[in-house]
Amino acid sequence: MADAKVIPFDDDRSRGSAVQRPSRRRGMGSRRNKGEPAAVREVQPLPGRPEAAPEEEPRTREEPAPPSRKQGDGWERRVAGGLAFLRRRLTGDYEIDDFGYDKELTDQVLMSLLRPVYEKYFRVEVKGVENIPSEGGALIVANHSGTLPLDGLMMQVAVHDNHPAGRHLRLLAADLVFMLPVVNELARKAGHTLACAEDAERLLERGELVGVMPEGFKGIGKPFGERYKLQRFGRGGFVSTALRQGTPIIPCSIVGAEEIYPMIGNAKTLARLLGFPYFPITPTFPWLGPLGAVPLPTKWTIQFGEPIATSGYPPEAAEDPMLMFNLTDQVREQIQHTLYKLLVQRRSVFF
């Protein structure tokens, strides 16, 4: 016993984790005899009693919580958010603007439905999103193609999901969109409005991003043999609108939409009977029925070009036909040049 090494309690406290401090509760067999030094002894369990498990070290703050708990919390938040959304829809506790735009419905439902098509089906790659301003009005001008106007919807998702400010794009749509029963309501809820100068100016005054596709039905309904060849941009009304508001014009080029429905024919007689600008005939439609309406899974690229400033022009510049013609031609040439550049870089239509 004289050779026993004595460890002072002061050292025990200073070491912390180096020496495990014994439990304060001692059994009868752990009581030391009188005159023995205060040495740390190993506590022996009493006969017939199981040995106590060692105390667990406290969990550090950096240690993450168990995965199951995290997943449970995530699902609980989603369910709670969904129930709160349904309650607001049923009670009418939500806001829409004077154009019929429902921001909450667009974020929670419409974007969620379009996002899998955007990310998984068309696998859209976005370039030049830094050219879109973080705040204030701007006019995004893009080419139009694809037989059905899916390119406008994909551009809307591209702006919202890739812009650092998560901005929403308000598209100007043709009259036909607002004449269809179900499409009319969905377009209004998603923030689309008529392609007229009055609505565009009101949106730009509010600092909104406005999207326009000046080719219209001439671009979306052109034959497959004329793909990626821009049609006429109308009379330059979008340039006049941008000049009046002093907002920048951002050219946008979309590659991949031309091949989703290769239009090899146009049933003009049937189109007139139905009141459509064209009735497309593709390799799969109408031969395969509803299955032929499924678009081909092409690989898309959307590139936003450098903005064209309009704030330096005087107010009367919006009435100058020569200036409008020059700016319209500049925007068109920039989009066409970018399309050719992206087509040269593309290795495959589908991959």
C-alpha positions as CSV (number, residue, x, y, z in Angstrom):
1,M,0.0,0.0,0.0
2,A,2.9,2.3,0.5
3,D,3.8,2.1,-3.2
4,A,0.4,3.2,-4.3
5,K,0.4,6.2,-6.6
6,V,-1.6,9.1,-5.2
7,I,-3.5,11.3,-7.7
8,P,-4.6,14.5,-6.1
9,F,-8.2,15.6,-6.8
10,D,-7.0,19.0,-8.1
11,D,-5.2,17.2,-10.9
12,D,-8.3,15.1,-11.5
13,R,-10.4,18.2,-12.1
14,S,-7.8,19.9,-14.3
15,R,-7.5,16.9,-16.6
16,G,-11.2,16.7,-17.4
17,S,-11.5,14.0,-20.0
18,A,-8.2,12.4,-19.3
19,V,-9.4,10.7,-16.1
20,Q,-13.0,9.6,-15.7
21,R,-14.4,10.9,-12.4
22,P,-16.0,8.1,-10.3
23,S,-19.7,8.4,-9.5
24,R,-20.6,10.1,-6.3
25,R,-22.9,7.2,-5.3
26,R,-20.7,4.5,-3.9
27,G,-21.6,0.9,-2.9
28,M,-20.7,-0.7,0.4
29,G,-17.8,-2.5,-1.2
30,S,-16.2,0.8,-2.5
31,R,-15.7,2.3,1.0
32,R,-12.0,2.7,1.7
33,N,-10.3,1.9,5.0
34,K,-9.0,4.5,7.4
35,G,-5.5,5.6,6.9
36,E,-5.4,4.8,3.2
37,P,-4.4,7.5,0.8
38,A,-7.1,9.2,-1.4
39,A,-6.3,7.0,-4.4
40,V,-8.6,6.4,-7.2
41,R,-9.9,2.9,-6.9
42,E,-11.8,0.8,-9.3
43,V,-15.3,0.3,-8.0
44,Q,-16.2,-3.3,-7.9
45,P,-19.9,-4.3,-8.4
46,L,-21.7,-6.1,-5.6
47,P,-22.3,-9.8,-6.1
48,G,-25.6,-10.5,-7.9
49,R,-25.9,-6.9,-9.2
50,P,-25.2,-6.1,-12.9
51,E,-22.4,-3.7,-13.5
52,A,-23.5,-0.1,-14.2
53,A,-23.1,1.1,-17.7
54,P,-20.5,3.9,-18.2
55,E,-21.8,7.4,-18.4
56,E,-22.2,8.7,-22.0
57,E,-20.3,11.8,-23.0
58,P,-22.5,14.8,-23.6
59,R,-23.4,15.5,-27.2
60,T,-21.4,18.4,-28.7
61,R,-23.2,21.2,-30.4
62,E,-21.5,20.4,-33.7
63,E,-22.8,16.9,-33.7
64,P,-25.9,16.7,-36.0
65,A,-29.2,15.3,-34.8
66,P,-30.2,11.8,-35.8
67,P,-31.3,11.7,-39.5
68,S,-34.7,10.2,-38.7
69,R,-35.5,13.2,-36.6
70,K,-34.4,15.6,-39.3
71,Q,-36.5,13.9,-41.9
72,G,-39.5,13.8,-39.6
73,D,-39.2,17.5,-38.9
74,G,-39.0,18.2,-42.7
75,W,-42.1,16.2,-43.4
76,E,-43.9,17.9,-40.5
77,R,-43.0,21.3,-41.9
78,R,-44.2,20.3,-45.4
79,V,-47.5,18.9,-44.1
80,A,-48.1,22.0,-42.0
81,G,-47.3,24.3,-44.9
82,G,-49.6,22.4,-47.2
83,L,-52.4,22.5,-44.6
84,A,-51.9,26.3,-44.1
85,F,-52.0,26.7,-47.9
86,L,-55.3,24.8,-48.2
87,R,-56.8,26.8,-45.4
88,R,-55.9,30.1,-47.1
89,R,-57.3,28.9,-50.4
90,L,-60.6,27.8,-48.8
91,T,-61.0,31.0,-46.7
92,G,-59.9,33.3,-49.5
93,D,-57.0,34.7,-47.4
94,Y,-54.7,35.3,-50.4
95,E,-53.9,38.2,-52.7
96,I,-54.1,38.7,-56.5
97,D,-53.2,41.8,-58.4
98,D,-55.4,43.6,-60.9
99,F,-54.1,41.4,-63.7
100,G,-55.2,38.2,-61.9
101,Y,-51.7,37.2,-60.9
102,D,-51.7,34.8,-57.9
103,K,-48.1,34.7,-56.5
104,E,-48.7,32.1,-53.9
105,L,-50.4,29.7,-56.2
106,T,-47.7,30.2,-58.8
107,D,-44.9,29.5,-56.3
108,Q,-46.6,26.6,-54.5
109,V,-48.3,24.8,-57.3
110,L,-47.6,25.9,-60.8
111,M,-43.9,26.2,-60.5
112,S,-43.8,22.9,-58.7
113,L,-45.6,21.2,-61.6
114,L,-43.3,22.8,-64.3
115,R,-40.0,22.3,-62.4
116,P,-39.7,18.5,-63.1
117,V,-40.3,19.1,-66.8
118,Y,-37.7,21.9,-66.7
119,E,-35.1,20.0,-64.7
120,K,-35.6,16.3,-65.6
121,Y,-37.2,16.2,-69.0
122,F,-35.7,19.2,-71.0
123,R,-32.7,19.5,-68.7
124,V,-32.5,23.2,-69.3
125,E,-29.1,24.9,-69.0
126,V,-29.2,28.7,-68.3
127,K,-26.5,31.2,-69.2
128,G,-26.2,34.9,-68.6
129,V,-28.7,35.2,-65.8
130,E,-26.5,37.9,-64.3
131,N,-27.6,40.2,-67.2
132,I,-31.1,40.4,-65.6
133,P,-31.3,43.3,-63.1
134,S,-31.9,42.5,-59.4
135,E,-34.6,45.1,-59.2
136,G,-36.6,47.5,-61.4
137,G,-38.3,46.9,-64.7
138,A,-36.8,45.2,-67.7
139,L,-38.1,43.8,-71.0
140,I,-36.8,40.3,-72.0
141,V,-37.2,39.6,-75.7
142,A,-36.9,36.0,-76.8
143,N,-37.3,33.8,-80.0
144,H,-40.4,31.7,-80.2
145,S,-40.7,28.1,-81.4
146,G,-41.9,24.6,-80.7
147,T,-45.5,24.4,-82.1
148,L,-46.8,24.7,-78.5
149,P,-45.6,27.7,-76.3
150,L,-43.6,25.6,-73.8
151,D,-40.6,27.8,-74.4
152,G,-42.3,30.7,-72.6
153,L,-43.1,28.6,-69.5
154,M,-39.5,27.2,-69.4
155,M,-38.1,30.7,-69.6
156,Q,-40.4,31.7,-66.7
157,V,-39.0,28.9,-64.5
158,A,-35.4,29.7,-65.6
159,V,-35.7,33.3,-64.4
160,H,-37.3,32.4,-61.1
161,D,-35.1,29.5,-60.2
162,N,-31.7,30.9,-61.3
163,H,-31.9,34.6,-60.6
164,P,-30.4,35.4,-57.1
165,A,-33.4,37.5,-56.3
166,G,-35.9,34.8,-57.4
167,R,-37.6,37.3,-59.7
168,H,-40.9,36.4,-61.5
169,L,-41.3,36.9,-65.2
170,R,-44.6,38.3,-66.5
171,L,-45.2,37.0,-70.0
172,L,-47.2,38.8,-72.7
173,A,-49.4,36.3,-74.4
174,A,-51.6,36.2,-77.5
175,D,-55.3,36.7,-77.5
176,L,-55.9,33.0,-78.2
177,V,-54.4,32.1,-74.8
178,F,-57.2,34.0,-73.0
179,M,-60.0,32.6,-75.1
180,L,-59.4,28.9,-74.1
181,P,-61.5,27.9,-71.0
182,V,-58.9,26.4,-68.7
183,V,-55.8,27.9,-70.1
184,N,-57.2,31.4,-69.6
185,E,-57.5,31.0,-65.8
186,L,-54.1,29.3,-65.5
187,A,-52.4,32.0,-67.6
188,R,-53.9,34.7,-65.5
189,K,-52.9,33.0,-62.2
190,A,-49.3,32.6,-63.5
191,G,-49.0,36.3,-64.2
192,H,-49.5,36.3,-68.0
193,T,-51.4,39.2,-69.6
194,L,-52.4,40.4,-73.1
195,A,-49.6,41.3,-75.5
196,C,-50.5,45.0,-75.7
197,A,-48.6,48.1,-75.0
198,E,-50.9,49.3,-72.2
199,D,-50.4,46.2,-70.0
200,A,-46.7,46.1,-70.7
201,E,-46.2,49.7,-69.7
202,R,-48.2,49.2,-66.5
203,L,-46.1,46.2,-65.5
204,L,-42.8,48.0,-66.3
205,E,-43.9,51.0,-64.2
206,R,-44.2,48.7,-61.2
207,G,-40.7,47.4,-61.7
208,E,-41.7,44.0,-63.1
209,L,-39.8,41.7,-65.5
210,V,-41.8,41.5,-68.7
211,G,-41.2,38.8,-71.3
212,V,-42.3,39.1,-74.9
213,M,-41.8,36.9,-78.0
214,P,-42.3,39.2,-81.0
215,E,-42.4,36.5,-83.6
216,G,-45.8,35.4,-82.3
217,F,-47.6,32.6,-84.2
218,K,-45.2,33.1,-87.2
219,G,-42.4,31.8,-85.0
220,I,-44.1,29.1,-83.1
221,G,-45.9,27.6,-86.1
222,K,-43.1,27.7,-88.7
223,P,-42.1,24.5,-90.6
224,F,-39.3,22.3,-89.2
225,G,-37.2,23.2,-92.2
226,E,-37.0,26.8,-91.1
227,R,-36.0,26.1,-87.5
228,Y,-33.8,28.6,-85.7
229,K,-34.5,31.2,-88.5
230,L,-36.1,34.2,-86.8
231,Q,-39.3,35.6,-88.4
232,R,-40.2,39.2,-88.6
233,F,-40.4,41.0,-85.2
234,G,-43.6,42.9,-86.1
235,R,-43.5,46.7,-86.0
236,G,-41.2,47.1,-83.0
237,G,-43.9,47.9,-80.5
238,F,-41.9,46.3,-77.7
239,V,-39.1,48.8,-78.4
240,S,-41.5,51.7,-78.2
241,T,-42.7,50.5,-74.8
242,A,-39.2,50.1,-73.4
243,L,-38.3,53.6,-74.7
244,R,-41.3,55.2,-72.9
245,Q,-40.4,53.6,-69.6
246,G,-36.6,53.8,-70.0
247,T,-36.2,50.1,-69.2
248,P,-33.4,47.9,-70.6
249,I,-34.1,45.4,-73.3
250,I,-32.5,41.9,-72.6
251,P,-32.2,39.6,-75.7
252,C,-32.9,35.9,-74.9
253,S,-32.0,33.0,-77.1
254,I,-33.6,29.5,-76.6
255,V,-32.2,26.4,-78.3
256,G,-33.9,23.0,-78.0
257,A,-37.6,24.0,-78.3
258,E,-37.6,23.8,-82.1
259,E,-37.3,20.0,-82.0
260,I,-39.9,19.0,-79.4
261,Y,-42.7,18.9,-82.1
262,P,-41.1,18.7,-85.6
263,M,-43.8,20.4,-87.7
264,I,-43.7,18.7,-91.1
265,G,-47.2,19.9,-92.3
266,N,-50.0,22.3,-91.6
267,A,-53.7,21.3,-92.0
268,K,-54.9,24.8,-92.9
269,T,-58.5,23.9,-93.6
270,L,-58.9,22.2,-90.2
271,A,-57.1,25.1,-88.6
272,R,-59.7,27.6,-90.0
273,L,-62.6,25.4,-88.9
274,L,-61.2,25.3,-85.3
275,G,-60.2,29.0,-85.3
276,F,-56.5,28.2,-84.8
277,P,-53.7,30.0,-86.6
278,Y,-52.3,26.6,-87.7
279,F,-53.0,22.9,-87.1
280,P,-49.6,21.1,-86.8
281,I,-48.8,17.7,-88.4
282,T,-45.7,16.1,-86.8
283,P,-44.2,12.6,-87.2
284,T,-46.2,11.5,-84.1
285,F,-49.3,13.7,-84.3
286,P,-52.2,13.1,-85.0
287,W,-51.1,9.5,-86.0
288,L,-50.6,8.4,-82.4
289,G,-53.5,10.2,-80.9
290,P,-52.9,11.7,-77.4
291,L,-49.5,9.9,-77.3
292,G,-48.4,12.0,-80.2
293,A,-48.9,15.2,-78.2
294,V,-46.0,14.2,-75.8
295,P,-43.0,16.4,-76.7
296,L,-39.7,14.9,-77.5
297,P,-37.1,15.1,-74.6
298,T,-34.7,17.5,-76.2
299,K,-31.8,19.2,-74.4
300,W,-32.4,23.0,-73.9
301,T,-30.2,26.0,-73.5
302,I,-31.5,29.4,-72.5
303,Q,-29.0,32.3,-72.7
304,F,-29.8,35.9,-71.6
305,G,-27.7,38.4,-73.5
306,E,-26.3,41.8,-72.5
307,P,-28.9,44.4,-71.9
308,I,-29.5,47.2,-74.4
309,A,-30.0,50.4,-72.5
310,T,-32.9,52.8,-73.4
311,S,-32.7,55.3,-70.6
312,G,-30.4,57.7,-72.5
313,Y,-33.0,58.5,-75.2
314,P,-35.3,61.5,-74.9
315,P,-39.1,61.0,-74.3
316,E,-40.0,61.7,-77.9
317,A,-37.7,58.9,-79.1
318,A,-40.6,56.4,-78.7
319,E,-42.3,58.1,-81.7
320,D,-39.2,57.9,-84.0
321,P,-39.8,55.1,-86.5
322,M,-36.2,55.0,-87.7
323,L,-34.9,54.6,-84.1
324,M,-37.4,51.9,-83.4
325,F,-36.5,50.0,-86.5
326,N,-32.8,50.2,-85.7
327,L,-33.2,49.0,-82.1
328,T,-35.6,46.2,-83.2
329,D,-33.1,45.1,-85.8
330,Q,-30.3,45.2,-83.2
331,V,-32.2,43.0,-80.8
332,R,-33.2,40.6,-83.5
333,E,-29.6,40.3,-84.8
334,Q,-28.2,39.7,-81.3
335,I,-30.7,36.9,-80.7
336,Q,-30.0,35.3,-84.1
337,H,-26.3,35.5,-83.7
338,T,-26.5,33.8,-80.2
339,L,-28.7,31.1,-81.7
340,Y,-26.1,30.2,-84.3
341,K,-23.4,30.3,-81.7
342,L,-25.3,27.9,-79.4
343,L,-26.1,25.6,-82.3
344,V,-22.4,25.3,-83.2
345,Q,-21.6,24.4,-79.6
346,R,-24.4,21.8,-79.3
347,R,-23.2,18.3,-79.8
348,S,-26.6,16.5,-79.8
349,V,-30.2,17.4,-79.9
350,F,-31.1,15.1,-77.0
351,F,-27.9,14.8,-75.0
